[in-house]
């Protein structure tokens, strides 16, 4: 039966995609492009294993497309939820920059508005102690205890 190699290949690709996109999530915004590419690749894997049944059972291939779409969307929503963990993003940025965080960088990584990002960083500045200062086109928050 071709189902076991298909499931194993799909699982390997699923884990690979998740790890690769999770690393990208830390650097940039995840849009719909990875979802589209993942759907195509998951479906291509499905078609590779079950190509001989395309004429005898086309409904089976529609089901394969739906499974591919489901796998890809689950990766996308997991990454979107991961992106919303503002605390871990904040502490990662603070560690990377030795206690200094740019509001623009924080907004880019968290996808927050200027007001939301400012409120979050002001709360953190009060909790951890620190200063904020403005340069040409950017605001920086420097934290003393992190």
Beta strands, then each sheet from edge to edge (+ up, - down):
strand 1: 100-102
strand 2: 130-135
strand 3: 138-143
sheet 1: 1+ 3- 2+
end
